[in-house]
Amino acid sequence: MKLWKGSAVAALMVVLLCCGEATGRQEVVDATSEVDIAAMEAIAAAGERLRDAYLARDVDRWLAGFTEDVVVMPPGARMIVGLDALREASQLQFGWLEKYGIEIDGEPLETVVVGDWAYTRDGYEVRYQPLDGGDPTLDRGRSLAIWKRQPDGSWLLSRYMFNRPTDGPR
């Protein structure tokens, strides 16, 4: 198995779809009210919708999970600023992903809600299996996402950064 060395956008998409994954432990911080708990559940659901859109390679559904002024900060690459830039990068990436089967393992580590803002901290591991055979590619990393509550009560991803640690899988 080789370690992932592909585009930053691929890693962005992978990491984001782990936001709603509930396979690991989660440390609940500052969840002092039912409102906070409801917000954390809504954020997890938003992450699941992003994951589902990613797996379906549905660019419009994928972009519906982000604010207009989204900023993505991938390691070793230029920032992706705004929905138009994210659309362009996502269309290229979804085209590339047609050649792969994908297995995802996410580990939510922390969710903090403060008013209309929240952040999530996650670990992820994604296996890309070439559909025409060959060795899978493994991508492992950590992420920090900032979410913004919308006027209708939904949560959208506003700021996002991730890395691939050298000190272990997550």
N, C-alpha and C positions, 0 to 999 in steps of 0.2 A: 504494500500500500504506500502511495506517495502522499506527502503532505501538500496541501493546497498552496499554490503560488500564483493563482489567477487574479482576475481584476478585482479592484476594490469594490466595485458595484456588486459583484457576486457575493462578496462577504457581507455587504450591507444587507442584501436581501435575505441571506441566510440568518443573520443575527436577528433581524427584525421579526422573522417568523417564529423565533423562539420566545418572544416576549410573552405570549399567552400560553406557552407550553406549561403544563402542570405536572411534569414528571419528576421534578426534583423537590428539594426542600425550599421553603420560602420563609424568610424572616420578616414578620410584619412589624413595621416601625411606624410610630405615630398614628396607629389605628385606634384612636381613643373614642370614636363615635361610630354610630351606625352609618353616618354619611361617609366617613372615611372608608369603611368596609365596602359600602356600595360602590364607591369610586374605584377601589382596588379591583373589585369584580368587573366593573365596566372596562377598566384598562386591560385586564386579562382577556376579556371578550374582544376588545379592539385588536389585541395582538393575535388572537386566534383568527379573526377575519383577515388580517394581513397575511398570516401563514397560509390560509386557504386560497387567497388570491394568488399568492406566489406559486403554490403548488399547481394551480390551474393555469398559470402563466397569463393571467388576466390583468393587463396593464391598467385599465380604467378602474377596476375594483381595487387594485393595489394602491393606486394614487389616491383613492378616496379615503385612505387611512392617514393622510398627511395634511398638515396645514399648508396654506398657500406659500408661506414664507419659510418652508422647511429648510433646515441646514443639516447636511450630512458631512461628517468629518472622518473619512476613511484613513487608515494608516498609510503613510507614504504616497498619498495621492492628493490631488486638488479637492477642495471642498465642492460639494454639490449644493447649489443654492437655488431654492425655488422649485416649484412644481414642474415648470417647463424643462429645467435641466434634469430633474429626476425622471421625467417622462422619457427624455431622450436616452438617458443611461439605462433605464429599465427596459425599453424596447430592444436595445442591443442585447442586454443580458438575457431576456426571456427567449430571444431567438437562439442564443447559444445554449440555453438550458434544454432545448428540445432534444438534444442528443443524450440526455442523462435521466436515469431514475434517481430519486432523491430520498434519503432517509434522514430524519431530523431528530435530535435529542436535545431538548432545551432544559436549562436549570435556572428557574427564577431564584434569585438570591435575596432581593430586597425590593420593596415598593414603599415609597413615601409620598403621601398626599398632603399638600399645603394649599388650601383654598382651591383655586382653579388651575393649579399647576401640580405636577407629580413627576417623580422620576422612578425608573426601574433599573435595576442592575441585574444582569443575567450572564450565564455561561452558555455556550452552545457547542455542539459537535454535529457536523453534517457530512454524510457520505454521499458522494456523487458516483453513481455506477454507470459507466458508458453502456448505452443500450446495444451497441454493436460488440460488446465483450471488452475484455481488457481489465486492468487493475482499477479499483475504485480510487478516488481522490478524497482525502479527508481534510476538512476545514474545522479547526477548533479555535475558540476565542472567547472574549468577554465583551460586554457592551454596557453602555450607559445611555438611556433614552429619557428625553424630557417630553412629557405629554401636556397638552393644553385642553382644558375642558371648554367645549363649545356652548354657545347660548342654548342649544337644544338638550344639553346635558351629556352629549356624547364626548368621547375623548379622541383627539388626533395627535399623531406624532409630530413634534415641532422641531426638536434638535436631537441629533443622534451621533454618537461616536463609538468606535469599537477598536479592538486590537487583537493581535494573535500573540499570546504570551510565549516566552521561551522557557518559563519555569514550570511548565506543566500544562495539562489539558485545559484547565479552567482556572 
